[in-house]
């Protein structure tokens, strides 16, 4: 991670802003400050420019704007003379955006998040003499599941969300949409600040403590900043894990440590083997595809809660999605998935030839045992 100053300006219409969003930025190592939007344009521009005054030669700064402030910044920083030292500009649900052919300087990473809203699209004067125009348009879905919009700068639509979806203190807040947007925002910021974030080493240290270490420490690293300790800071989301097929897991630092210790660490079956098949790394998330094999020789509540040992061998592929705070090497959440029907087949609790209800049209259940994991290899 870069040791350079990472000045991040958050700007919106209100005098005060969502403290949870600000703290989230600070936990990632950004020096986040809030500047309210002002009707006096000269004063407002001066306040924004002040963010870069103390920067060293090689340092840059970034801006995250919301609503009307985002609209102003998108227009103001479209002009190259204004972009000096600006490494990234992120706009959340602006009320006005530049036209689809508008392009920003290549040195600046721009990202626009649009909700289910109408937006004024500003078309600049054309070379053929047409005057500048503003057209009101409804934001629609974009391309694919990611909803990327066809604009000259990176922009995404969140058609199921209302303007305000990223602010925790508003009724419009939507955790699902806010998290997707934040992953994109964090990626743009890391690129803008030219930060090399080693998400993989953070996750591997956690896995080492969970599965392989004989020490009880390190299952969940303590935060490096005592001011953002999850036990005392109510703006910090507690770490959580959800093993979806069985709804096992825990929420909170101590309960989650207890869960990991009880199910893994020194209490996993001696036959258990883990083999990484693939790993996908994003700005704040890491997805592992893991081949898991074991003999069901002891109770294993995370995968077979309430089932006595069967002595059967199990082979499955487990997918784990970890959301991490790289600034403090902290786990936010882990979601784990696997084919539970395959597990039940392998331990003898499910027979594919026994069809519930005795439907004459179904000869066997469409489930498979260990062959599913073998097919992935």
C-alpha positions in Angstrom: 0.0 0.0 0.0 1.3 3.5 -0.8 2.5 5.7 2.0 1.6 8.9 0.2 -1.2 11.1 1.6 -4.6 10.1 0.2 -6.7 13.2 0.5 -10.3 12.4 -0.2 -13.0 15.1 -0.4 -16.6 14.1 0.2 -19.1 16.7 -0.9 -22.9 17.0 -0.8 -25.7 19.5 -0.2 -26.2 19.2 3.6 -24.1 20.8 6.3 -23.3 17.4 7.7 -22.9 14.0 6.0 -23.3 10.3 6.7 -20.7 9.6 9.4 -20.8 5.9 8.5 -19.7 6.6 4.9 -16.9 8.9 6.1 -15.6 6.3 8.6 -15.7 3.6 5.9 -13.4 5.8 3.7 -11.1 6.4 6.7 -10.9 2.7 7.5 -9.6 2.1 4.0 -6.7 4.6 4.7 -8.1 7.7 3.0 -7.8 11.1 4.7 -11.5 11.9 4.2 -12.9 15.4 4.8 -16.3 16.7 4.2 -17.1 20.0 2.2 -20.7 21.1 2.0 -21.9 22.3 -1.4 -22.2 26.1 -1.7 -24.3 28.3 -3.9 -21.4 30.7 -4.1 -19.5 28.9 -6.8 -16.2 30.8 -6.2 -16.1 29.9 -2.5 -17.1 26.3 -3.3 -14.3 25.9 -5.9 -11.8 27.5 -3.5 -12.8 25.0 -0.8 -12.4 22.1 -3.2 -9.0 23.4 -4.4 -7.8 23.8 -0.8 -7.8 20.0 -0.5 -4.7 19.8 -2.8 -2.7 22.7 -1.5 -0.4 20.7 0.9 0.2 17.8 -1.5 3.7 16.9 -2.5 4.8 16.8 -6.2 3.8 13.2 -6.8 0.6 13.2 -4.7 -3.0 13.5 -6.0 -6.4 13.8 -4.4 -9.9 12.5 -5.1 -13.5 13.7 -4.8 -16.7 11.8 -4.1 -19.8 14.0 -4.8 -23.4 13.3 -4.1 -26.5 14.8 -5.8 -26.2 18.4 -6.9 -22.6 18.6 -5.7 -21.8 15.6 -7.9 -23.4 17.4 -10.9 -21.3 20.5 -10.3 -18.1 18.5 -10.1 -18.8 16.5 -13.2 -19.2 19.7 -15.2 -16.4 21.6 -13.5 -13.7 18.9 -13.9 -14.7 18.2 -17.5 -12.4 21.1 -18.3 -8.7 20.0 -18.2 -7.4 23.2 -16.5 -9.4 22.3 -13.4 -8.2 18.8 -13.1 -4.7 19.5 -11.8 -3.7 16.7 -9.2 -7.2 15.2 -9.3 -6.7 11.5 -9.5 -10.3 10.3 -9.2 -13.8 11.8 -9.4 -16.8 9.6 -8.3 -20.4 10.9 -8.6 -23.3 9.4 -6.8 -26.8 10.1 -8.3 -26.0 13.5 -9.9 -29.0 15.4 -11.1 -27.1 16.4 -14.3 -24.5 14.5 -16.3 -22.3 15.4 -19.3 -23.5 14.1 -22.7 -22.7 10.5 -23.8 -19.8 11.5 -26.0 -18.1 13.6 -23.3 -14.7 12.4 -22.2 -12.5 13.3 -19.2 -8.7 13.5 -19.1 -7.0 10.1 -19.2 -5.1 10.9 -16.0 -8.3 11.1 -14.0 -10.5 8.1 -13.0 -14.1 9.0 -13.3 -17.1 6.9 -12.1 -20.8 7.7 -12.0 -23.5 5.9 -10.1 -27.1 6.6 -11.2 -30.2 5.5 -9.3 -33.7 5.0 -10.6 -34.1 8.7 -11.4 -34.5 11.3 -14.1 -31.4 13.1 -15.0 -30.6 16.2 -17.1 -28.1 15.2 -19.9 -26.0 18.2 -21.0 -25.1 18.2 -24.7 -22.3 20.7 -25.5 -22.4 22.9 -28.6 -21.6 21.0 -31.7 -19.0 21.9 -34.4 -21.8 22.3 -36.9 -23.3 25.3 -34.9 -25.9 23.6 -32.8 -26.3 25.3 -29.4 -25.8 23.5 -26.1 -28.9 21.7 -24.9 -30.1 19.9 -21.8 -32.4 16.9 -22.2 -34.2 15.3 -19.3 -34.0 11.5 -19.4 -35.0 8.5 -17.3 -32.2 6.3 -16.2 -32.7 2.8 -17.5 -30.9 -0.5 -17.2 -27.4 -0.9 -18.6 -25.6 -3.8 -20.2 -25.6 -7.2 -18.5 -26.0 -7.8 -14.8 -23.6 -5.0 -14.0 -25.8 -2.4 -15.7 -23.0 -0.4 -17.3 -24.3 2.5 -19.3 -23.1 3.4 -22.8 -21.4 6.7 -22.0 -18.0 8.2 -22.8 -17.0 7.7 -19.1 -17.6 4.8 -16.7 -21.2 4.9 -15.4 -23.6 2.3 -13.9 -27.3 2.3 -13.2 -28.9 0.9 -10.1 -32.5 0.7 -11.4 -33.8 -0.9 -8.2 -32.5 1.9 -6.0 -33.5 5.4 -5.3 -31.2 8.5 -5.1 -29.7 8.3 -1.6 -29.1 4.5 -1.7 -25.5 4.9 -0.5 -26.1 7.0 2.6 -26.8 5.1 5.7 -28.7 7.8 7.4 -31.4 8.2 4.7 -34.6 6.2 4.2 -33.5 5.4 0.7 -30.4 3.5 1.9 -30.0 0.1 0.3 -27.2 -2.1 1.6 -27.2 -4.3 -1.5 -26.8 -1.5 -4.0 -24.5 0.5 -1.7 -22.1 -2.4 -1.4 -21.9 -3.0 -5.2 -21.3 0.8 -5.7 -18.7 0.9 -3.0 -16.7 -1.9 -4.5 -16.6 0.1 -7.8 -15.8 3.3 -5.9 -13.0 1.7 -4.0 -11.5 0.3 -7.2 -11.6 3.8 -8.8 -10.0 5.4 -5.8 -7.2 2.8 -5.6 -6.5 3.4 -9.3 -6.6 7.1 -8.9 -4.1 7.0 -6.0 -2.1 4.3 -7.7 -2.4 2.1 -4.7 -1.2 -1.5 -4.8 -3.5 -3.3 -2.4 -2.5 -6.8 -1.4 -5.9 -8.3 -0.6 -4.6 -11.8 -1.1 -2.0 -11.7 1.7 -4.7 -10.4 4.2 -7.0 -13.3 3.4 -4.3 -15.9 3.4 -3.2 -14.9 6.9 -6.8 -15.3 8.1 -7.1 -18.7 6.5 -3.7 -19.8 7.9 -4.9 -19.0 11.4 -8.3 -20.7 10.8 -7.2 -24.0 9.2 -3.6 -24.6 9.8 -2.1 -22.8 12.8 -1.8 -24.4 16.2 -2.1 -21.0 17.9 -5.5 -19.6 18.9 -4.5 -16.0 18.0 -5.1 -14.4 14.6 -8.4 -16.0 13.7 -9.8 -12.5 13.3 -7.1 -9.8 13.3 -7.7 -6.9 15.7 -8.2 -3.5 14.0 -5.0 -1.5 13.8 -6.8 1.8 14.6 -8.3 1.7 18.1 -10.6 4.6 17.2 -12.5 2.2 14.8 -12.6 -0.8 17.1 -15.8 -2.7 16.1 -16.6 -3.4 19.8 -16.8 0.3 20.6 -17.5 2.1 17.3 -21.1 1.8 16.1 -20.2 3.0 12.6 -18.1 -0.2 12.0 -20.0 -3.2 10.7 -19.4 -6.2 12.9 -17.6 -9.1 11.1 -19.9 -11.9 10.0 -19.9 -15.3 8.3 -22.8 -17.1 6.8 -22.6 -20.7 5.6 -25.6 -20.4 3.4 -26.8 -24.1 2.8 -27.0 -24.7 6.6 -27.5 -21.2 7.9 -24.5 -21.7 10.2 -22.2 -18.8 11.2 -22.0 -15.9 13.5 -22.0 -12.1 13.7 -19.6 -10.1 15.9 -15.9 -10.3 16.6 -16.1 -12.7 19.6 -19.0 -14.9 18.4 -17.3 -15.3 15.1 -14.0 -16.2 16.7 -15.8 -18.8 18.7 -17.5 -20.2 15.6 -14.3 -20.6 13.7 -12.5 -22.1 16.7 -15.3 -24.6 17.3 -15.7 -25.7 13.7 -12.2 -25.5 12.3 -8.8 -24.6 13.9 -8.0 -27.7 16.0 -11.5 -29.2 15.7 -11.6 -30.1 12.0 -11.4 -33.8 11.0 -7.8 -34.9 10.6 -8.7 -36.2 7.1 -9.8 -32.8 5.9 -7.9 -31.4 2.9 -8.3 -28.1 1.1 -7.2 -27.4 -2.4 -7.5 -24.0 -4.0 -9.0 -24.3 -7.5 -9.3 -20.6 -8.4 -9.2 -17.2 -6.8 -10.7 -14.0 -8.1 -9.7 -10.7 -6.5 -11.5 -7.4 -6.6 -11.1 -4.1 -4.8 -12.6 -5.2 -1.5 -13.7 -8.8 -2.2 -12.0 -12.1 -2.8 -13.7 -15.2 -4.2 -12.2 -18.7 -3.6 -13.2 -21.9 -5.3 -11.9 -24.7 -3.0 -11.9 -28.5 -3.3 -12.8 -29.8 0.1 -12.4 -33.5 1.0 -12.9 -35.2 4.3 -14.1 -38.3 6.1 -17.2 -37.6 8.2 -15.6 -39.0 11.3 -16.8 -36.5 13.8 -19.6 -33.9 14.2 -19.3 -31.1 11.7 -21.9 -28.5 12.5 -21.0 -26.1 9.7 -21.9 -28.6 7.0 -23.9 -31.3 8.7 -25.5 -29.8 11.8 -27.1 -32.4 14.1 -25.9 -35.3 12.0 -23.8 -38.0 13.9 -20.6 -39.1 12.2 -21.3 -41.5 9.3 -17.7 -42.5 8.4 -18.4 -41.6 4.8 -16.0 -39.8 2.5 -17.1 -36.4 1.1 -15.8 -34.4 -1.8 -17.3 -31.1 -2.7 -16.4 -27.7 -4.2 -16.9 -24.8 -1.8 -17.2 -21.2 -3.0 -16.3 -18.5 -0.4 -16.8 -14.7 -0.9 -14.9 -12.7 1.6 -15.4 -8.9 1.9 -12.4 -7.3 3.5 -11.2 -3.9 4.7 -7.7 -3.7 3.4 -6.9 -0.5 5.2 -7.1 -2.3 8.6 -6.7 -6.0 7.4 -10.2 -6.7 8.7 -12.9 -9.1 7.7 -16.3 -7.5 7.1 -18.1 -10.6 5.9 -17.8 -14.1 4.5 -20.5 -15.9 2.5 -19.9 -19.6 1.8 -21.8 -21.8 -0.7 -21.7 -25.5 -1.8 -24.0 -28.1 -3.1 -25.7 -29.5 0.0 -27.7 -32.1 -2.0 -24.3 -33.6 -3.0 -23.2 -33.7 0.6 -26.4 -35.5 1.7 -26.0 -38.0 -1.1 -22.4 -38.8 -0.1 -23.2 -39.4 3.6 -26.2 -41.5 2.8 -29.0 -39.1 3.9 -30.4 -38.7 0.4 -31.1 -41.3 -2.3 -31.5 -39.9 -5.8 -33.7 -42.8 -6.7 -36.3 -42.0 -4.1 -38.5 -39.2 -5.5 -40.7 -37.4 -2.9 -44.4 -37.8 -3.7 -43.7 -40.7 -6.0 -44.2 -38.6 -9.2 -44.4 -41.1 -12.1 -42.8 -38.6 -14.5 -39.6 -38.3 -12.4 -37.4 -41.4 -12.3 -34.6 -39.9 -10.1 -33.7 -36.6 -8.5 -31.4 -34.4 -10.6 -28.6 -34.4 -8.0 -25.1 -35.9 -8.1 -22.5 -37.0 -5.5 -18.8 -36.6 -5.6 -18.7 -36.6 -9.4 -19.7 -32.9 -9.4 -16.4 -31.9 -7.7 -14.4 -34.3 -9.9 -15.9 -32.7 -13.0 -14.6 -29.3 -12.0 -11.0 -30.5 -11.7 
